[in-house]
């Protein structure tokens, strides 16, 4: 019981770490209490409508941190998801690499963005499919793939039972009790040939960014790709050799790190370690026409405010 109370306080603390969280703390506290009651008093799925009018669910016994965020404060990675909403247009292709339960696609699909969601974990993929089934109106825009984007076409080993932290088998995994499943892998170039050229790519792969990008030269060179949003933990990782290598790779194709202000719809170069978001970085190949797209996009209403 004490552990559960500590976990609840930890969640509440994390909810208020961002400017968006602090500005809406009353609504967020209320949403948190509602979700906890609904989730813990019934074993049935609690289905709710997202800020973009799609549907999502959470359920007792299923780790749903990313989906819960859609109920608590509308969007998870607030600035980055709004960048995606503003830069994309109907029928654009979005690659969500490491989709988990598909929270990004659930927000973007009502704008008629074609969301290809890559999630290799068997258990997580099954929940992703259930999220999609709730959205019959948008199913043609939510396309799941039980595949890992990697540096080879073939089969790789993937961890089991680590919830949102499942990852490709690596040498730094020392725990002998961790189990693995074999999953299909496909290169970024092959995925683009098979599913179409993406306009935007989101990557959340527990640090395997270089492996995702190194066989993606055709995709990175294609002018249809406007930006990538990558989980980087920049302030912690920026000095590491692997971080410098993948940023150098992106720079060779004209993609540089930026932060985004969704209220003003402006971008700002990230030049220092602690600039930008804590978790994610936007890599943008800046063009005048794309800056206009950001300004002219239809707004998204989040917790009663339009952005």
Residue pairs with C-beta under 8 A, 6 or more apart in sequence:
8 36
11 32
12 29
12 32
15 21
15 28
15 32
15 72
15 73
16 22
16 25
16 28
17 278
18 78
20 73
20 75
20 78
21 28
21 73
24 73
24 303
27 73
27 303
27 304
28 72
28 73
28 303
31 71
31 72
31 73
32 72
34 71
35 46
35 58
35 68
35 71
35 72
38 46
38 58
39 46
39 58
39 59
39 60
40 60
42 60
43 59
43 60
43 61
44 59
45 57
45 58
45 59
46 57
46 58
46 59
47 55
47 56
47 57
47 134
48 55
48 56
48 57
48 70
48 71
49 55
50 56
50 70
50 74
50 106
50 107
51 70
51 74
51 75
51 107
51 300
51 301
51 302
51 303
52 85
52 106
52 107
52 108
52 109
52 110
52 111
52 300
53 110
54 106
54 107
54 109
54 110
54 134
54 135
54 138
55 106
55 134
55 135
56 67
56 70
56 71
56 103
56 106
56 131
56 134
57 64
57 67
57 130
57 131
57 134
58 64
58 67
58 68
58 71
62 127
63 163
63 164
64 101
64 127
65 163
65 164
66 76
66 100
66 101
66 103
66 164
67 101
67 103
67 106
67 131
69 75
69 76
69 103
70 76
70 103
70 106
70 107
73 302
73 303
74 302
74 303
75 81
75 82
75 107
75 302
76 103
77 229
77 277
77 279
77 280
78 262
78 302
79 259
79 260
79 261
79 262
79 277
80 202
80 229
80 260
80 277
80 280
80 282
81 104
81 107
82 260
82 262
82 300
82 302
82 307
83 227
83 229
83 260
83 262
83 282
83 294
84 94
84 104
84 107
84 108
84 200
84 202
84 229
85 107
85 108
85 111
85 297
85 300
86 262
86 265
86 293
86 294
86 297
87 199
87 200
87 226
87 227
87 290
87 293
87 294
87 297
88 94
88 108
88 111
88 113
88 199
88 200
89 111
89 113
89 293
89 297
90 111
90 112
90 113
91 112
91 113
91 114
92 113
92 114
92 199
92 200
93 113
93 114
93 116
93 195
93 196
93 197
93 198
93 199
94 104
94 105
94 108
94 113
94 114
94 115
94 116
94 198
94 199
94 200
94 201
94 202
95 116
95 118
95 149
95 191
95 195
95 198
95 200
95 201
95 202
96 102
96 104
96 105
96 115
96 116
96 117
96 118
96 202
97 118
97 149
97 201
97 202
97 203
97 204
97 205
97 212
98 118
98 119
98 202
98 203
98 204
98 205
98 206
98 231
99 105
99 117
99 118
99 119
99 128
99 144
100 119
100 124
100 128
100 164
100 204
101 124
101 127
101 128
101 131
102 115
102 117
102 119
102 128
102 131
102 132
102 142
102 144
104 115
104 202
105 115
105 117
105 132
105 141
105 142
106 131
106 135
106 142
107 300
108 115
108 141
109 115
109 135
109 138
109 141
109 142
110 138
111 298
112 141
113 141
114 141
114 143
114 196
115 141
115 142
115 143
116 143
116 145
116 191
116 195
116 196
116 198
117 128
117 142
117 143
117 144
117 145
118 145
118 147
118 148
118 149
118 191
119 125
119 128
119 144
119 145
119 146
120 146
120 147
120 148
120 158
120 183
120 184
120 185
121 158
121 160
121 166
121 181
121 183
122 146
122 160
122 181
122 183
123 160
123 161
124 163
124 166
125 144
125 146
128 144
129 144
132 139
132 142
132 144
133 139
135 142
143 195
145 191
145 195
146 183
146 184
147 183
147 184
147 185
147 186
147 191
148 156
148 158
148 168
148 183
148 184
148 185
148 186
149 185
149 186
149 187
149 188
149 191
149 205
149 212
150 156
150 168
150 185
150 186
150 187
150 208
150 211
150 212
150 215
151 187
151 211
151 212
151 214
151 215
152 185
152 187
152 215
153 185
153 186
153 187
153 190
154 184
154 185
155 182
155 183
155 184
155 185
156 168
156 169
156 182
156 183
156 185
157 168
157 169
157 180
157 181
157 182
157 183
158 166
158 167
158 168
158 169
158 180
158 181
158 182
158 183
159 165
159 166
159 167
159 168
159 169
159 173
159 178
159 179
159 180
160 166
160 178
160 179
160 180
160 181
161 178
161 179
162 178
165 206
166 206
167 205
167 206
167 207
167 208
168 205
168 206
168 208
168 211
169 180
170 208
186 194
187 215
187 216
188 212
188 213
188 215
188 216
188 219
189 215
189 216
189 217
189 218
189 219
190 215
192 198
192 216
192 218
192 219
192 222
197 219
197 222
197 224
197 225
198 219
198 224
198 225
199 224
199 225
199 226
200 225
200 226
200 227
200 228
200 229
201 219
201 225
201 227
201 228
201 229
202 228
202 229
202 230
203 209
203 212
203 213
203 228
203 229
203 230
203 231
204 230
204 231
205 211
205 212
205 231
207 237
207 242
209 230
209 232
209 242
209 246
210 242
210 245
210 246
210 249
213 220
213 246
213 249
213 250
214 249
219 225
220 249
220 250
220 253
220 255
221 253
225 285
226 284
226 285
226 287
226 290
227 255
227 282
227 283
227 284
227 285
227 290
228 250
228 255
228 282
228 283
229 280
229 281
229 282
229 283
230 280
230 281
230 283
231 279
231 280
232 243
232 279
232 280
232 281
233 278
233 279
234 257
234 270
234 273
234 275
234 276
234 277
234 278
234 281
235 273
235 274
235 278
237 243
238 244
238 273
247 257
250 256
250 283
253 285
254 285
255 283
255 284
255 285
256 269
256 283
256 284
256 285
256 286
257 269
257 270
257 276
257 281
257 282
257 283
258 267
258 268
258 269
258 270
258 276
258 282
258 283
258 284
258 286
259 267
259 268
259 270
259 275
259 276
259 277
259 282
260 266
260 267
260 268
260 282
261 267
261 268
262 307
263 307
265 294
265 295
265 297
266 294
267 282
267 284
267 286
267 291
267 294
268 275
270 276
270 281
276 282
284 290
299 306
299 307
300 306
300 307
301 307
